[in-house]
Every structure is written in structure tokens, then in C-alpha cells.
Amino acid sequence: MGFRACVKKGDYFMKRECGMLLPVASLPSKYGIGAFSREAYEFVDKLAKAGQQYWQILPLGPTGYGDSPYQSFSAFAGNPYYIDLEQLIEKGLLTKKECDEVDFGDDERNIHYEKIYQNRFPLLKTAFQRWQNKNSRLGKDGIRLFLKNALAPETYDYCFYMAIKNDFAGKSWEKWDEDIRLRDELALKQYEKRLEEEICFYGFQQYLFEGQWKRLKAYANKKGVRIIGDIPIYVAFDSADSWAHPELFQFDEDRHPIAVAGCPPDAFSATGQLWGNPLYRWDYHRETGYAWWMKRMEYCFRLYDVVRVDHFRGFDEYWSIPAGHKTAKYGSWKKGPGLGFFLELKKHFGDPEIIAEDLGFLTPSVKKLVKDTGYPGMKVLEFAFDDTQDSDYLTHKYTENSVVYTGTHDNDTLQGWYAKLDKPLRQFALDYLGSHRTPQGEVHWDFIRLALRSVAKLAVIPVQDYLGLGSWARINEPSTLGKNWKWRMKSDDLTDDLIKKCRMMAHWYGRGRHEEETL
């Protein structure tokens, strides 16, 4: 029996439904960056009132260079930036005065990562010391064992990694002393003993993160809102994952990468994209029954209700760039794990609720893999209006087993994208919409309607598109540094009138919350 006959084919979207895309970092909050704070609960309430069943977020891992959630220090840890300080005030671990006096940046619209990095950790360290004092009856060994037992082993690896990283002034593990870089047993014991306090500090952060997120997710689920999370296919080189488990990656005997990840040259980049992530030794993963990946997916399904698998085509074929090259130009395609990986996933999780990020140029073998898994793929309206006027992203070509977006975190906002369309493409878009008289300032509603009335079972719209914001509200522009991941929503952006309009549109196009009262 073929695999497709064994899966649900994405039919966990049994009804026509809808949701909004908003990174946790983009939530309004009092202390510089979105968090699991009162404002997050209020956003859930607004989603429910707007007739939405899903909240899609970006990866929740601790961010590294460039502040990208797709370059995390661990695949098994949470970002301490999201810990709600007001909950720590309520528990007596911090005072309101201590938090209010810290400079987190005063821009309601933009995250100031440098200030948050410099000032949030001292506050968390103060909270940790007070938490230790409150639990002093356990003793240092008791506290250490409590935190270690409260976390997954891979999360503890992250805590250990960050303690060592800080000991080496923030350097990546490739620049550590050789004994600890290569994980000599004696060195591991010595560092673990000497850095015990710092390891516990990071364990405390993860303990807070997991508890606060668990409560927020439970609240959302109780309100009828499910969480769509995001799992990057690759891990960062500067991560606990690559240091603690070098056997998983294409490293030489000295733990240096043999090849790294990226994308080949295309119409957008003549030299391709050099991501630099370590590539997997898929033969080793296959021999172990993909054990590490199963742990990773288990961690994700504890955090999220549905998991969007980023760069899905990498499971079919991946672009391998010899280490040391300055561009992605001279890479080559290599075979990924293919269907076998997803068969193993099915053994562990039954019918996992997964969305396949199948964007970009797709070969027949990638399309077949998506079809064989039965997972819904993605459709992005901003990709639909090209010179061919025959794009697969035009809504009349959709199947029910798909998820439609006006744009993703990597796209411009609808208003920003539309303003940049050349005249022929803009005319084609208007002709396709059947909307020639809409002022440009309102045209985002026409595209939102197009998505919501499509046959796709699930429609997800970025909050910025509902707000009709321009390019300045874009989350990320791929292959650029210094201006991404910063946009923040203001607390009064989602007005009662806007929520009512979202709810009515969800109702009009059969995506409303069926169990609730009539509009």
C-alpha cells in the first residue's frame, strides 16, 4: 500500500478555516519586544473575536547573529527575550521599578535588539538569584538537579553550550580551545563543574520559557485558536546541536564543515544564496531511524499544534556548497532522505499535522514528494502575478489541500509589493481581481478577499496586510542584514472595526468560527 493511502492527506483542515501570521517578537509589549505577556493573551482574544482559528508564528528558538529566528543557538530551546517580565514581577523575582528603569529602546514600531541583548540578561540574572534564594532549602545540587530534570537533555546541551560560549567571550565553538571544542571527556566534566552557576542560569531561563509558553498556548487552544509553528530544516553552525552532536553533520575529523547549505543562482541572485548551515549526514540519520529528528519533531509538537516545515524541497534534494567558497555558485544538488524520512515520522506520530513549505522552483520529484506525503503545500498570492500570466499560484489552480497566504514573513507587505509592480503586471492583477476602481490604499482588501474565497482549506494572512501597511512593516528581506525582524504591532492597531471586518469576511467565505454566535 502506498504512503498516500496511509495518511490523512492534510485533512486535519476539515473545514474551511483562516488565521493570522504574526511573530511573537512583533507583539506590542512594555519592554521592547513581544513576549508571552498580557498583550499576547489580548491578541489571542482578538483572533477569536475576528473569527480566526489559527495563529501562525515564526520559530521560537534563541536567536543568534543577525537576530534571525532561522539561525538559532539550539533547535531544542526557547528565546529568553519572550519571557514575560511582568509575570516575574508578580512572583516577586523582579520589581516594577527595576524593569521600568531599563532602556529597552523607546520605538513602538521597531525592536532594538542591541539594547535588549545588553539589558535583558542582567534582569533575568537578578530574577534567577532571587529564585535561588527562595529555593535555598534545595541547596545548589538540588537546584541544579531540579533544572536538569525539568528540561530535555538536548535543552540542557543548549544551557551548557551557552555557558561555555559566554566563557569564551561569545565566540562560536569552532574558536574554543581544542579540548572542549572536540568534547574531550575530562574537559566536559571540568567545564560543567566550573560553569555550574551559569548553566543553571540558562536552565532557569528555559524553565520560565516553557512554563509561560505552555500557559499561553493552553489559553489559545481554550479560545479555539491553534498555533502553527515553524521548523527550519537546518540548524546553525554556531549552535549546541552541531557542537554536541557532530556525528549528525558533514564534518571532517577535526569538526570542520565539508560542505554547507544554500540555494543555487537564480533570477534573483546571480551567485545564489550562501546560508552556511552545516549539512546533514543523511546516511547516518537513516541508520539511526532518524532518532535525532524524531526528538526534534517531538519538541516541536510540544510547542505547536501544527508544524510548517521550512525548505521542504531539501528533503528531496539539497544544494551542497563546498566549505570555504565565498558564494553558492559552485554548489551541486545532492539527494535528501526522501519519503523514507516521512514514513519514519508517521511511525512515531501517526498523522502529524504538517504544512510543507514548497515554495520556489519545484522539480517533478519535489512535487511528487509533497503529493506522496499528503501534506498541504503553500500558495502565495504575491507570486501569482508574473509575466507568464500562468503561475501555479493563481487561485484558480489551487487544490483544497493547500494553505494560501497573501505573503509570508519573507515577502513584502501587500501594499509595498503592489506599489512596486510595473504597469503591465499591475493591470494583470487588477484584471484577475476584477477590481479596477479600488484606490491603492484599499487594494490589500481585494487580495485578502481573493485568498479567503479560494478553494484552499486554510487561509493565513499576515497582520500587516490586514492593517494595509507599506514596505516599512516588512518582517524580512532575504539575503540582507541589519533591517530585518524588527517590526512591531502597536496595541491599538487591531481596532474593533477592523476585527469586525475580519470576522465578517471569514463568515462570508465560509471560514468563520462555526461554533460561535451568528454575526
Summary of the structure (lengths in Angstrom):
residues: 519
radius of gyration: 23.3
end to end distance: 46.0
largest distance: 73.2
contacts: 1676
relative contact order: 0.14
helix: 47%
strand: 12%
